[in-house]
Amino acid sequence: MTIGSVYIIVVTTITIATLLLTWLQNRRQVSSLRNQYIKQITSLLLSEQPSSVKILARSRRNRIALAEAIYTVVSHTYGNDTDALRHVVEQNRLESLLFREIHLSHGTRRARMLMLLSAIPLNADKVKQLSHYMHSHDRDIRISALTVALASSPSMAIRTIATFDFALTPFDTARIIALLRRGLLPIAYEPLLDSNNHNLRILGLAIVRSFGIEIAEKHLHKIISAEEDITIVNQTIYTLASLGRPLHHTRIRERLAAMPACKRKELCRHLTVEGYSLSAVRSIFTEQESVYAELLINSYKRALVHA
Amino acid sequence: MNEIEYISIAVLSIFAITALHRTARIADAIHRRDLITDDIAGCCESLGFVGCSVICSGVYSLKHIEELLGQEYDRYEVIITLDAQEQSSAFQEIIERYRMIRVNCSSNEELPTASIRALYRSRQRSFRRLILIDKAFTEYYDDLDAATAIASYNYLLPVGHNSRLCPKAVECIAITLSEQETQSLDMLYSLASEGIVFRRDAVIANGGFSQHIVKQIPSKRQIYTYIPLIFNNKLTPSPLPTISVVAATICTIQLLAGGRVAIATMMTIIMIIALARYLSKLSTPTNCSLRLMLCYFRKITSIFHSRKFRIS
């Protein structure tokens, strides 16, 4: 057999496999199945007698669709009846299915399964089996594993985040904030802002921004005055801006003066979009830097005189 | 004869491996997109304060504008540049549909090409993210410059008459940019589709948009993603000429290198088509699947010519 023949056989096999995958992709109608389960779960949660509503998924495909439906419902609602959901999870053995899928899969699929697991009521002891995924080199896997750990034992949230080896990115904090919005974690921002841990401080600032906690202003000023980490200082200034608080304090000005020119320009643009007045912008930036802000702020006013 | 066969198979193998590698990366990126965009609604302020202005030239269809406004990310705006004198009916239609009023507009010294005749914003709260610029049309780079001068956010995504945004494109841009450790990246481009995102300050530093802007930005300040961002909605001409060219190439290969190499070439082409079809199925539910597939072929051939910035 020549090299040409081998090549033809290999390429033909790949082509057939790809066509098969495409055909399977067509057949998979998980979204419609998921929608059916979403309706059933919603009626279960709204029902006065949850035990009268039975949700059953037999095949593996149906059980994953059910887990996705639970995730969708849980991530869009607040304060669900956990017992009713736990009953559905136990009835369909979703926990064991997801654990098996997590161990057998890898990459994005493993991260997805972890994400689904974060929405179902779990035993905290079982979650310890997944703790090694928090050290994964794959960013999606480790943050999904972190959300599972946080959702399963909210009282340990601060310790879990503090021991997390990697710096949280803005997107990671957004995913943790999503847990807070579901009511799974306490919104205790003070210990986070007072902490020396980088991740906890970043999360504390994100909580202040997301929930518009104006009473945190004193804490923010304290961070601006004392903090040495420039990233935290910048985030704190942006957090103050998102609360709409004045930024003309001496210490803030000093910090702004130490910023690189491009960062100052970005902040100036941000303040303008956030709705700061021209005089407020002028009080902290030079005249040259405020030109853009002036143009943009003026463009929000109706033109009474047409050129 | 054997040597020719070896060389041909080696070249075909490179093509096949490249296509396979790219397909695997794009498929993984599409799966990741579905994973990561589930959680972020309403959390935009946490995504590194990344905002994106979509700047348009030649966009006047109301349906197209509706599609552009349909993205769910908060820190996002759509800036449309049109010539009110050349396209007066379309301009009037936009003004009436979105209840736009003329607002103050001063000249911007950052970009000299951005000479704006008038600027309009919507009175309706639901369309606050739409901005309309009246500007005499010279070339689309100048239209983009005018939109850049007005843009409120740090990142710009140029869109043309035939370009459509892929689902969740703006969220994906925000997530990708916010995940970078150095926040001041100048350019983000997609290897899976068309679409380049520029940092506003980088565009201004390079004197505005031009076909050479991609080359002017240092490669260390560029990053790429495999997530599809934009697809081209332009109706493609009949595939017959392409099929004829492929058939003629295979016949020539048969004459020069023999039947086995010709079959191997044909099978490689079929494999690439199958891979592109698989990717297009993955990116559903959208109407962009076939267009994305065509873009996939264009991207594979793009390694043979220099990168110039243009919008379609």
Contacts between the chains, C-beta under 8 A, distances in Angstrom:
chain1	res1	chain2	res2	distance
A	2	B	5	7.1
A	2	B	260	7.0
A	3	B	5	7.0
A	3	B	6	6.4
A	3	B	9	5.5
A	4	B	5	5.4
A	4	B	9	5.7
A	4	B	260	4.0
A	4	B	261	6.4
A	4	B	263	8.0
A	4	B	264	5.7
A	5	B	260	6.9
A	7	B	9	5.0
A	7	B	12	6.8
A	7	B	13	6.8
A	7	B	264	5.3
A	8	B	260	7.3
A	8	B	263	5.7
A	8	B	264	5.3
A	8	B	267	5.6
A	11	B	16	6.1
A	11	B	264	7.1
A	11	B	267	4.4
A	11	B	268	5.9
A	11	B	271	5.1
A	12	B	267	5.8
A	14	B	16	7.7
A	14	B	20	7.1
A	14	B	271	5.7
A	15	B	267	6.9
A	15	B	270	5.6
A	15	B	271	4.5
A	15	B	274	4.8
A	18	B	271	7.1
A	18	B	274	4.2
A	18	B	275	5.6
A	18	B	277	7.7
A	18	B	278	5.1
A	19	B	274	5.4
A	19	B	277	7.9
A	19	B	278	8.0
A	21	B	278	5.6
A	22	B	274	7.2
A	22	B	277	5.6
A	22	B	278	4.7
A	22	B	281	5.2
A	25	B	278	7.2
A	25	B	281	4.5
A	25	B	282	6.6
A	26	B	281	6.6
A	31	B	285	7.5
A	71	B	38	7.8
A	75	B	38	7.0
A	75	B	39	6.7
A	107	B	28	6.5
A	108	B	28	5.7
A	108	B	31	4.4
A	108	B	32	4.9
A	108	B	35	5.9
A	109	B	31	7.1
A	111	B	32	7.9
A	111	B	35	5.9
A	112	B	31	7.4
A	112	B	34	8.0
A	112	B	35	5.1
A	115	B	35	6.5
A	115	B	38	7.4
A	115	B	39	8.0
A	139	B	179	7.6
A	140	B	32	6.6
A	140	B	35	6.5
A	140	B	36	7.2
A	169	B	48	7.8
A	169	B	178	6.4
A	169	B	179	5.0
A	170	B	46	5.5
A	170	B	47	4.9
A	170	B	48	3.8
A	170	B	50	7.8
A	170	B	178	4.2
A	170	B	179	7.6
A	171	B	36	7.1
A	171	B	40	7.3
A	171	B	46	7.9
A	171	B	47	6.0
A	171	B	48	7.9
A	171	B	175	5.1
A	171	B	178	5.4
A	171	B	179	5.6
A	173	B	46	5.1
A	174	B	39	6.9
A	174	B	40	5.3
A	174	B	43	4.0
A	174	B	46	4.2
A	174	B	47	5.8
A	175	B	39	5.1
A	175	B	40	7.7
A	177	B	43	5.3
A	177	B	46	5.7
A	178	B	39	4.5
A	178	B	40	7.5
A	178	B	43	6.3
A	181	B	42	7.4
A	206	B	46	4.7
A	209	B	45	5.0
A	209	B	46	6.7
A	210	B	43	6.7
A	210	B	45	6.5
A	210	B	46	6.3
A	238	B	49	5.7
A	242	B	45	5.7
A	262	B	184	6.2
A	262	B	201	6.0
A	263	B	184	8.0
A	265	B	201	6.7
A	266	B	154	5.8
A	266	B	201	7.9
A	269	B	152	6.8
A	269	B	153	7.6
A	269	B	154	6.8
A	270	B	49	6.1
A	272	B	152	7.2
A	273	B	51	7.1
A	273	B	75	7.9
A	273	B	152	4.9
A	273	B	153	7.2
A	291	B	109	7.5
A	292	B	110	7.4
A	294	B	106	7.8
A	295	B	106	5.3
A	295	B	108	6.2
A	296	B	150	7.9
A	296	B	152	6.3
A	298	B	104	4.5
A	298	B	105	7.9
A	298	B	106	6.2
A	299	B	103	5.2
A	299	B	104	5.6
A	299	B	105	5.8
A	299	B	106	8.0
A	299	B	119	5.9
A	299	B	121	7.3
A	299	B	150	7.1
A	300	B	103	6.6
A	300	B	121	7.1
A	301	B	103	6.2
A	301	B	104	5.2
A	302	B	101	5.7
A	302	B	102	7.2
A	302	B	103	5.8
A	302	B	104	7.6
A	303	B	102	4.7
A	303	B	103	5.4
A	303	B	104	4.9
A	303	B	105	7.1
A	303	B	118	7.7
A	303	B	119	7.9
A	306	B	102	6.8
A	306	B	118	7.5
